[in-house]
């Protein structure tokens, strides 16, 4: 989870430390305050880093990018396939 948080902070040049991102804090909107462009950037970085296929039109994107925890769980699930 920490590695994914560090990738998010690095990819978006956030002023927030990776350790300060709470696992269940919303990434989009209120919580961390990311917007749709930020989410696309994260998806690109994660796709390159982990070899995942994260599509903009995926029906589960809202659930996948809900929080750091949901994102890391999705990555772990995809990597185990």
MOFEN-V242388 format. One record per backbone hydrogen bond with DSSP energy under -1.0 kcal/mol. NH is the residue of the N-H (numbers start at 0). CO is the residue of the C=O. Records with the same first field share a line. If there is no record, write none. Layout:
NH->CO / CO
This chain:
4->0
5->1
6->2
7->3
8->4
9->5
10->6
11->7
13->8
19->16
20->17
24->21
26->65
28->33
31->25
33->26
38->34
39->35
40->36
41->37
42->38
43->39
44->40
45->41
46->42
47->43
48->44
49->45
50->46
57->54
60->57
63->59
64->60
65->62
68->22
70->66
71->67
72->68
73->69
74->70
75->71
76->72
77->73
78->74
79->75
